[in-house]
Amino acid sequence: MGSAPATVREIRRAQRADGPAAVLAIGTANPPTSMTQDEYPDYYFRVTNSEHLTELKHKLTRICKRSGIEKRHVHLNEDLLAAHPDFTDRSLPSLDARVDLSSAAVPELAASAAARAIAEWGRPAMDITHLVFSTYSGFRAPSADLRLASLLGLRPTVNRTILSLNGCSGGGRALQIAKELAENNRGARVLVACAELTLIAFYGPEEEGGLDNILGNGIFGDGSGAVIVGADPVGPVERPLFEMAFASQTTVPDTEDAITMQIMKGGLDFRVSAQVPRLLGCNIERCLIEAFEELAVRAEWNDLFYAIHPGGRAILDHIDGLLGLDAGKLAASRKVLSEFGNMSGTTVIFVLDELRRQPKDGGAPEWGVMMAFGPGITIETIVLHAASSLQQN
Ligand SMILES: CC(C)(COP(=O)(O)OP(=O)(O)OC[C@H]1O[C@@H](n2cnc3c(N)ncnc32)[C@H](O)[C@@H]1OP(=O)(O)O)[C@@H](O)C(=O)NCCC(=O)NCCSC(=O)/C=C/c1ccc(O)cc1
């Protein structure tokens, strides 16, 4: 006589993880070419044959000086640009060539970051059950996620999801999806990969308007970040870094036009309102209050650690001021901004990586928050709990 068959509810309970999803490993990568902010305006106006647009060059110089950025990495170097001179003029139909270049380069860059994350994780790539890939630079199917799975030797049954055009909130969204997958599938190990290449949106300055393009050229850079997410870590191999205690997405009302992206024949066209730092500033604290109320955790803003997407220096300044943060609270975000610029959705993964490396003189906060912002305006919030190994580090 066998035992009574399990109910669907019992089967479902057994399928779920016991513990919360946790960040188990992080890897990052950048293209080898880098440029300092001091040299960028001369470079940009020279390679786009636009030296005569002196007012715009002065504006880009002012933005570079005020950006809080020292250097950025780019895939589209001078040699590649010489082979694709039409990229400098967005009225020309250059989209095909841009898609060719990014379809090849995005998975390669993501594979570099993911290989580092997998090496740190300590388990074979074949143990990855799910892949969530976010990019604004890929417009082809099969997509960059399939190529990445092949480059890494993932199992043929890996569950793939690709997110496109989430912009700067892409990393935050991908991590939230990974949390859901890990907590709802016992034993799941989710690889989150983000890779962003500005070559899809690079073009020369325009005499009429085009200030969004000048802003973009002053602050955006290329990079890739990868994270392994899983619940119920298998010791001693798996060492959790951050547990993901709560996640939410908020759309700021009436801000659909504040950040927009659209694919055009000449590449990706983007618009960024000068009001973005203020609009975010007005809504950040409400997201934090709601998140910590859900958890019933009493939080003083200065008692938390922060992994904030450094969309621009002015955004970090607004958040610092509105939350009344002590000096250095946003140090990880500012350091990543300084060394790499705004790498859109992937940046927040660099910030998490920086955060876990920072010295914790005299102990570190137990609770913290990751926030990323993108078109919508969308605010992705994840409340993090530092694993014990990190608090003592
Ligand atoms: C570093 C900035 C740009 C300047 O610093 P500042 O302290 O405001 O300094 P100033 O007030 O002196 O401003 C310098 C100049 O920058 C100009 N500026 C100030 N924001 C602006 C503005 N959104 N537009 C175009 N001029 C501006 C500003 O008008 C001014 O021009 P001028 O008076 O002629 O010197 C700062 O304003 C800042 O960090 N802004 C936040 C930028 C921001 O909104 N980032 C998040 C959204 S970005 C996004 O969604 C990306 C999409 C994306 C798209 C394509 C990709 O390839 C990749 C990604």
The ligand as an SDF file (V2000), in Angstrom:
LIG
                    3D

 59 62  0  0  0  0  0  0  0  0999 V2000
   25.9950   66.2120  -14.2980 C   0  0  0  0  0  0  0  0  0  0  0  0
   24.7910   67.0640  -14.7400 C   0  0  0  0  0  0  0  0  0  0  0  0
   24.4050   66.6780  -16.1740 C   0  0  0  0  0  0  0  0  0  0  0  0
   25.2340   68.5360  -14.7600 C   0  0  0  0  0  0  0  0  0  0  0  0
   25.5640   68.9350  -13.4250 O   0  0  0  0  0  0  0  0  0  0  0  0
   24.8010   70.1630  -12.7180 P   0  0  0  0  0  0  0  0  0  0  0  0
   25.2100   70.2130  -11.3100 O   0  0  0  0  0  0  0  0  0  0  0  0
   23.3350   70.0890  -12.9810 O   0  0  0  0  0  0  0  0  0  0  0  0
   25.4980   71.3950  -13.4400 O   0  0  0  0  0  0  0  0  0  0  0  0
   24.8510   72.6360  -14.1640 P   0  0  0  0  0  0  0  0  0  0  0  0
   23.5580   73.0600  -13.5390 O   0  0  0  0  0  0  0  0  0  0  0  0
   25.9470   73.6670  -14.2760 O   0  0  0  0  0  0  0  0  0  0  0  0
   24.5200   72.0760  -15.6250 O   0  0  0  0  0  0  0  0  0  0  0  0
   25.5240   71.9440  -16.6100 C   0  0  0  0  0  0  0  0  0  0  0  0
   24.8090   71.9330  -17.9210 C   0  0  0  0  0  0  0  0  0  0  0  0
   24.1270   70.6820  -18.0590 O   0  0  0  0  0  0  0  0  0  0  0  0
   22.8390   70.9510  -18.6210 C   0  0  0  0  0  0  0  0  0  0  0  0
   21.9180   69.8730  -18.3050 N   0  0  0  0  0  0  0  0  0  0  0  0
   21.5710   69.4040  -17.1130 C   0  0  0  0  0  0  0  0  0  0  0  0
   20.6580   68.4110  -17.2410 N   0  0  0  0  0  0  0  0  0  0  0  0
   20.4490   68.2610  -18.5700 C   0  0  0  0  0  0  0  0  0  0  0  0
   19.6070   67.4040  -19.3540 C   0  0  0  0  0  0  0  0  0  0  0  0
   18.8210   66.4930  -18.7890 N   0  0  0  0  0  0  0  0  0  0  0  0
   19.6580   67.5320  -20.7090 N   0  0  0  0  0  0  0  0  0  0  0  0
   20.4660   68.4480  -21.2800 C   0  0  0  0  0  0  0  0  0  0  0  0
   21.2770   69.2690  -20.5840 N   0  0  0  0  0  0  0  0  0  0  0  0
   21.2660   69.2000  -19.2480 C   0  0  0  0  0  0  0  0  0  0  0  0
   22.4370   72.2520  -17.9370 C   0  0  0  0  0  0  0  0  0  0  0  0
   21.4040   72.8810  -18.6630 O   0  0  0  0  0  0  0  0  0  0  0  0
   23.7460   73.0340  -18.0130 C   0  0  0  0  0  0  0  0  0  0  0  0
   23.8670   73.6680  -19.2700 O   0  0  0  0  0  0  0  0  0  0  0  0
   24.6020   75.1140  -19.3490 P   0  0  0  0  0  0  0  0  0  0  0  0
   23.7590   76.0720  -18.5370 O   0  0  0  0  0  0  0  0  0  0  0  0
   24.6500   75.4450  -20.7880 O   0  0  0  0  0  0  0  0  0  0  0  0
   25.9660   74.9390  -18.7400 O   0  0  0  0  0  0  0  0  0  0  0  0
   23.6240   66.8810  -13.7450 C   0  0  0  0  0  0  0  0  0  0  0  0
   22.5880   67.7790  -14.1040 O   0  0  0  0  0  0  0  0  0  0  0  0
   23.0820   65.4890  -13.6620 C   0  0  0  0  0  0  0  0  0  0  0  0
   23.6960   64.6190  -13.0510 O   0  0  0  0  0  0  0  0  0  0  0  0
   21.8760   65.2820  -14.2230 N   0  0  0  0  0  0  0  0  0  0  0  0
   21.1820   63.9840  -14.1250 C   0  0  0  0  0  0  0  0  0  0  0  0
   21.2250   63.2940  -15.4430 C   0  0  0  0  0  0  0  0  0  0  0  0
   20.0830   62.3180  -15.5350 C   0  0  0  0  0  0  0  0  0  0  0  0
   18.9330   62.7150  -15.5330 O   0  0  0  0  0  0  0  0  0  0  0  0
   20.3740   60.9910  -15.5570 N   0  0  0  0  0  0  0  0  0  0  0  0
   19.3560   59.9270  -15.4690 C   0  0  0  0  0  0  0  0  0  0  0  0
   18.5500   59.6970  -16.6640 C   0  0  0  0  0  0  0  0  0  0  0  0
   19.5290   59.1730  -17.9650 S   0  0  0  0  0  0  0  0  0  0  0  0
   18.7840   57.8700  -18.8000 C   0  0  0  0  0  0  0  0  0  0  0  0
   17.7170   57.5280  -18.5250 O   0  0  0  0  0  0  0  0  0  0  0  0
   19.6150   57.2930  -19.8280 C   0  0  0  0  0  0  0  0  0  0  0  0
   19.2230   56.7150  -20.9530 C   0  0  0  0  0  0  0  0  0  0  0  0
   20.2360   56.2510  -21.9100 C   0  0  0  0  0  0  0  0  0  0  0  0
   20.1650   56.6500  -23.2160 C   0  0  0  0  0  0  0  0  0  0  0  0
   21.1270   56.2870  -24.1420 C   0  0  0  0  0  0  0  0  0  0  0  0
   22.2000   55.5170  -23.7760 C   0  0  0  0  0  0  0  0  0  0  0  0
   23.1650   55.1920  -24.6690 O   0  0  0  0  0  0  0  0  0  0  0  0
   22.2850   55.1300  -22.4620 C   0  0  0  0  0  0  0  0  0  0  0  0
   21.3220   55.4700  -21.5490 C   0  0  0  0  0  0  0  0  0  0  0  0
  1  2  1  0
  2  3  1  0
  2  4  1  0
  2 36  1  0
  4  5  1  0
  5  6  1  0
  6  7  2  0
  6  8  1  0
  6  9  1  0
  9 10  1  0
 10 11  2  0
 10 12  1  0
 10 13  1  0
 13 14  1  0
 14 15  1  0
 15 16  1  0
 15 30  1  0
 16 17  1  0
 17 18  1  0
 17 28  1  0
 18 19  1  0
 18 27  1  0
 19 20  2  0
 20 21  1  0
 21 22  1  0
 21 27  2  0
 22 23  1  0
 22 24  2  0
 24 25  1  0
 25 26  2  0
 26 27  1  0
 28 29  1  0
 28 30  1  0
 30 31  1  0
 31 32  1  0
 32 33  2  0
 32 34  1  0
 32 35  1  0
 36 37  1  0
 36 38  1  0
 38 39  2  0
 38 40  1  0
 40 41  1  0
 41 42  1  0
 42 43  1  0
 43 44  2  0
 43 45  1  0
 45 46  1  0
 46 47  1  0
 47 48  1  0
 48 49  1  0
 49 50  2  0
 49 51  1  0
 51 52  2  0
 52 53  1  0
 53 54  1  0
 53 59  2  0
 54 55  2  0
 55 56  1  0
 56 57  1  0
 56 58  2  0
 58 59  1  0
M  END
$$$$
